[in-house]
């Protein structure tokens, strides 16, 4: 095996993914984290954990904001996120993003209008 692609949702979170990367690094294995279904919070988590991974890190799968209003409900993402093939790690606490509940409410279906109440 030359490359592993753990998904933080499958392996127990970003701390476990970091441990897997460190273990792989000891054994000369590269890491390219998986997780395109993690949405914009997953993207934020990938950026933060990638900044802390050892030198065996290659890249991660990049989830796009689909639909476009995802970017309206998550505050703190830089624009553009990718510049010249790279992502600059933003400097905010935690994952570096904030969930905008009020904006999210406007996108709920009628039967889910009270989800955040």
C-alpha positions in Angstrom: 0.0 0.0 0.0 1.4 3.4 -1.0 -1.5 5.8 -0.1 -4.3 5.7 2.4 -7.5 7.7 2.1 -9.4 7.8 5.4 -12.7 9.6 5.8 -13.0 11.4 9.1 -16.6 10.3 9.4 -15.6 6.6 9.0 -12.5 6.5 11.2 -13.8 8.4 14.3 -13.1 12.0 13.6 -10.3 14.3 12.7 -8.2 13.3 15.7 -8.2 9.7 14.6 -7.5 10.8 11.0 -4.4 12.6 12.3 -3.3 9.5 14.2 -3.7 7.4 11.0 -1.6 9.9 9.1 1.1 9.8 11.7 1.1 6.0 11.8 1.2 5.9 8.0 4.1 8.3 7.9 6.1 6.1 10.2 5.7 3.3 7.6 6.4 5.4 4.5 2.7 5.6 3.4 1.2 8.8 2.1 -2.2 10.1 3.0 -5.0 11.7 0.9 -8.0 12.1 3.1 -11.4 11.3 1.6 -14.7 12.9 2.5 -16.6 14.7 -0.2 -20.0 14.2 1.5 -18.9 16.1 4.6 -20.1 19.4 3.2 -18.7 22.7 4.1 -18.1 21.8 7.7 -16.2 18.8 6.4 -14.2 21.1 4.2 -13.3 23.3 7.2 -12.3 20.2 9.1 -10.2 18.9 6.3 -8.3 22.3 6.0 -7.6 22.4 9.7 -6.4 18.8 10.1 -4.4 19.0 6.8 -2.5 21.9 8.3 -1.4 19.6 11.2 -0.6 16.5 9.2 3.0 15.2 8.8 5.0 15.4 5.5 3.2 12.4 4.0 0.1 14.4 3.3 -0.7 14.7 -0.4 -4.1 16.4 -0.8 -7.8 15.9 0.1 -11.0 15.6 -1.8 -12.6 19.0 -2.1 -16.4 19.2 -1.5 -18.0 22.1 -3.3 -20.9 24.2 -1.9 -23.8 22.4 -3.5 -26.3 24.1 -3.6 -24.8 27.6 -3.7 -26.7 28.7 -0.6 -24.4 26.5 1.5 -22.0 29.4 1.5 -24.8 31.6 2.9 -25.3 29.4 6.0 -21.6 28.9 6.8 -19.7 32.1 7.8 -15.9 32.3 7.7 -15.0 30.5 4.5 -12.5 32.6 2.5 -13.4 33.6 -1.0 -12.1 32.1 -3.1 -11.3 29.0 -1.0 -8.7 27.6 -3.5 -6.1 30.0 -5.0 -3.6 28.6 -7.5 -4.2 25.1 -6.4 -3.7 25.8 -2.7 -5.9 26.7 0.3 -4.6 29.1 2.9 -5.6 28.0 6.4 -7.9 30.6 7.9 -7.2 32.0 11.4 -10.3 31.6 13.4 -11.1 29.4 16.5 -12.1 25.8 16.1 -12.8 24.7 12.5 -12.7 28.4 11.5 -16.4 28.6 10.5 -19.7 29.5 12.1 -23.1 28.0 11.3 -25.6 30.8 10.6 -28.9 29.3 11.9 -31.1 32.2 10.8 -29.9 31.9 7.2 -30.3 28.1 7.3 -33.9 28.5 8.5 -34.9 30.2 5.2 -33.9 27.1 3.3 -35.9 24.6 5.2 -38.9 22.9 3.8 -42.3 23.9 5.3 -42.5 20.7 7.3 -39.0 21.4 8.8 -39.6 25.1 9.6 -39.3 24.6 13.4 -36.2 22.3 13.3 -33.9 24.9 15.0 -36.5 26.0 17.6 
